[in-house]
Amino acid sequence: MPDSLLNSPEVAIIGGGPAGLMAAQVLVRGGAHVRVYDAMPSVGRKFLLAGRGGLNLTHSEPADRFATRYGEAQAQVSAWLAGFGSTEVCQWAQALGTETFVGTSGRVFPKDMKAAPLLRAWLHELRLAGVRFSMRHRWTGWSEAGELRFDTPTGERRVSADVVLLALGGGSWARLGSDGAWVPWLAARGVAVSPLRPSNSGFDVAGANGQGWSDFFRSRFAGQPFKSVALRFSDARGRRFARKGEFVATDTGVEGSLIYAASALLRDEIEASGHATF
Ligand SMILES: Cc1cc2nc3c(=O)[nH]c(=O)nc-3n(C[C@H](O)[C@H](O)[C@H](O)COP(=O)(O)OP(=O)(O)OC[C@H]3O[C@@H](n4cnc5c(N)ncnc54)[C@H](O)[C@@H]3O)c2cc1C
């Protein structure tokens, strides 16, 4: 292997969400030449949208309890959290000038409840460290010669890199850039890709009559938060969920932090039996 590849490889990171930006930060510090490509005119659009809800950065609960939130991936994620857990997330934000606080629910937020100042400071630091950015570059797969292919406003561009890191997000909120279009491209190259599934999602309710919320309920409560609620659920496989928190009624169902925390279990049950009752 050439020395340049070991010491300062050319790394192409495709996807400039928080995952791609964090990878860029670590790799550039390690001596790599890093360029971030993104389909959108600017990076971090979903991160900015998350800021509208105050940007819940992490949770203050003990590490062993925090890890249970990752469900079946708990063992794998625990190892990552041991290296970079909630304390490190807060230290990272603080180093970028964003102080954090712990809300009544135990969740951790920036004191200004905004994502934009944090993103601005992060991008400034990345640029100073040498990370380069190519926006409006939609990756469309590989050429026969193995180059990366991008659609750009000036036509197709082909790029070679020593290392390629895909940080493409999932398939939610496609208008912010993450459309999951890449799944078949990877599958065609023999890469095992887990099917994209909803996570941290809200749900439509069927209600007792199978009709969803009544007109009366919807007109009075859609958009309203319900606080100090306990959600209990156990599925056919004996997995249990019990937690207190809050949720929001929507036009057709429920969403919010307590629902999101239970959403993987509820999703699995709906996939298995068509419905879930909690
Ligand atoms: C309304 C809302 C509120 C949220 N609130 C919170 C919160 O409070 N706290 C929290 O932790 N999380 C929150 N999230 C979730 C959080 O935003 C995501 O988990 C996070 O953005 C995922 O980061 P990512 O880097 O993996 O993917 P993304 O942020 O989706 O970034 C992926 C990037 O890849 C780019 N891309 C995709 N395909 C291509 C392609 N073919 N070529 C080039 N570029 C491509 C996209 O343009 C995008 O910039 C919220 C999400 C939403 C929608």
The ligand as an SDF file (V2000), in Angstrom:
LIG
                    3D

 53 58  0  0  0  0  0  0  0  0999 V2000
  -38.2410   17.2300   12.0370 C   0  0  0  0  0  0  0  0  0  0  0  0
  -37.0100   16.5290   12.5520 C   0  0  0  0  0  0  0  0  0  0  0  0
  -36.5850   16.7810   13.8650 C   0  0  0  0  0  0  0  0  0  0  0  0
  -35.4650   16.1160   14.3630 C   0  0  0  0  0  0  0  0  0  0  0  0
  -35.0520   16.4000   15.6310 N   0  0  0  0  0  0  0  0  0  0  0  0
  -33.9240   15.8050   16.1070 C   0  0  0  0  0  0  0  0  0  0  0  0
  -33.4080   16.1380   17.3910 C   0  0  0  0  0  0  0  0  0  0  0  0
  -33.9430   17.0050   18.1000 O   0  0  0  0  0  0  0  0  0  0  0  0
  -32.2870   15.4920   17.8230 N   0  0  0  0  0  0  0  0  0  0  0  0
  -31.6470   14.5430   17.0340 C   0  0  0  0  0  0  0  0  0  0  0  0
  -30.6190   13.9810   17.4630 O   0  0  0  0  0  0  0  0  0  0  0  0
  -32.1040   14.2400   15.8060 N   0  0  0  0  0  0  0  0  0  0  0  0
  -33.2130   14.8380   15.3340 C   0  0  0  0  0  0  0  0  0  0  0  0
  -33.6730   14.5290   14.0960 N   0  0  0  0  0  0  0  0  0  0  0  0
  -32.9670   13.4750   13.3550 C   0  0  0  0  0  0  0  0  0  0  0  0
  -31.6630   13.9890   12.7670 C   0  0  0  0  0  0  0  0  0  0  0  0
  -31.9120   15.1430   11.9980 O   0  0  0  0  0  0  0  0  0  0  0  0
  -31.0860   12.8700   11.9040 C   0  0  0  0  0  0  0  0  0  0  0  0
  -30.9060   11.7220   12.7100 O   0  0  0  0  0  0  0  0  0  0  0  0
  -29.7330   13.2740   11.3310 C   0  0  0  0  0  0  0  0  0  0  0  0
  -29.8550   14.3970   10.4810 O   0  0  0  0  0  0  0  0  0  0  0  0
  -29.1450   12.0950   10.5580 C   0  0  0  0  0  0  0  0  0  0  0  0
  -27.8610   12.4820   10.1370 O   0  0  0  0  0  0  0  0  0  0  0  0
  -27.1700   11.8250    8.8860 P   0  0  0  0  0  0  0  0  0  0  0  0
  -25.9030   12.5760    8.6620 O   0  0  0  0  0  0  0  0  0  0  0  0
  -27.0910   10.3530    9.0960 O   0  0  0  0  0  0  0  0  0  0  0  0
  -28.1900   12.0240    7.6720 O   0  0  0  0  0  0  0  0  0  0  0  0
  -28.8080   13.3580    7.0450 P   0  0  0  0  0  0  0  0  0  0  0  0
  -28.8560   14.4660    8.0250 O   0  0  0  0  0  0  0  0  0  0  0  0
  -30.0570   12.9200    6.3760 O   0  0  0  0  0  0  0  0  0  0  0  0
  -27.7180   13.7560    5.9380 O   0  0  0  0  0  0  0  0  0  0  0  0
  -27.4910   12.9930    4.7880 C   0  0  0  0  0  0  0  0  0  0  0  0
  -26.9340   13.9020    3.7120 C   0  0  0  0  0  0  0  0  0  0  0  0
  -26.6540   13.0910    2.5740 O   0  0  0  0  0  0  0  0  0  0  0  0
  -27.0020   13.8140    1.4240 C   0  0  0  0  0  0  0  0  0  0  0  0
  -27.2640   12.8530    0.3510 N   0  0  0  0  0  0  0  0  0  0  0  0
  -28.1740   11.8410    0.3310 C   0  0  0  0  0  0  0  0  0  0  0  0
  -28.1190   11.1620   -0.8290 N   0  0  0  0  0  0  0  0  0  0  0  0
  -27.1390   11.7720   -1.5680 C   0  0  0  0  0  0  0  0  0  0  0  0
  -26.5820   11.5270   -2.8610 C   0  0  0  0  0  0  0  0  0  0  0  0
  -27.0150   10.5410   -3.6400 N   0  0  0  0  0  0  0  0  0  0  0  0
  -25.5730   12.3350   -3.2860 N   0  0  0  0  0  0  0  0  0  0  0  0
  -25.0950   13.3470   -2.5010 C   0  0  0  0  0  0  0  0  0  0  0  0
  -25.5920   13.6220   -1.2840 N   0  0  0  0  0  0  0  0  0  0  0  0
  -26.5910   12.8460   -0.8110 C   0  0  0  0  0  0  0  0  0  0  0  0
  -28.2290   14.6140    1.8140 C   0  0  0  0  0  0  0  0  0  0  0  0
  -28.4130   15.7360    0.9770 O   0  0  0  0  0  0  0  0  0  0  0  0
  -27.9070   14.9880    3.2600 C   0  0  0  0  0  0  0  0  0  0  0  0
  -27.2880   16.2570    3.3520 O   0  0  0  0  0  0  0  0  0  0  0  0
  -34.7670   15.1860   13.5610 C   0  0  0  0  0  0  0  0  0  0  0  0
  -35.1860   14.9470   12.2330 C   0  0  0  0  0  0  0  0  0  0  0  0
  -36.2980   15.6060   11.7400 C   0  0  0  0  0  0  0  0  0  0  0  0
  -36.7150   15.3390   10.3120 C   0  0  0  0  0  0  0  0  0  0  0  0
  1  2  1  0
  2  3  1  0
  2 52  2  0
  3  4  2  0
  4  5  1  0
  4 50  1  0
  5  6  2  0
  6  7  1  0
  6 13  1  0
  7  8  2  0
  7  9  1  0
  9 10  1  0
 10 11  2  0
 10 12  1  0
 12 13  2  0
 13 14  1  0
 14 15  1  0
 14 50  1  0
 15 16  1  0
 16 17  1  0
 16 18  1  0
 18 19  1  0
 18 20  1  0
 20 21  1  0
 20 22  1  0
 22 23  1  0
 23 24  1  0
 24 25  2  0
 24 26  1  0
 24 27  1  0
 27 28  1  0
 28 29  2  0
 28 30  1  0
 28 31  1  0
 31 32  1  0
 32 33  1  0
 33 34  1  0
 33 48  1  0
 34 35  1  0
 35 36  1  0
 35 46  1  0
 36 37  1  0
 36 45  1  0
 37 38  2  0
 38 39  1  0
 39 40  1  0
 39 45  2  0
 40 41  1  0
 40 42  2  0
 42 43  1  0
 43 44  2  0
 44 45  1  0
 46 47  1  0
 46 48  1  0
 48 49  1  0
 50 51  2  0
 51 52  1  0
 52 53  1  0
M  END
$$$$
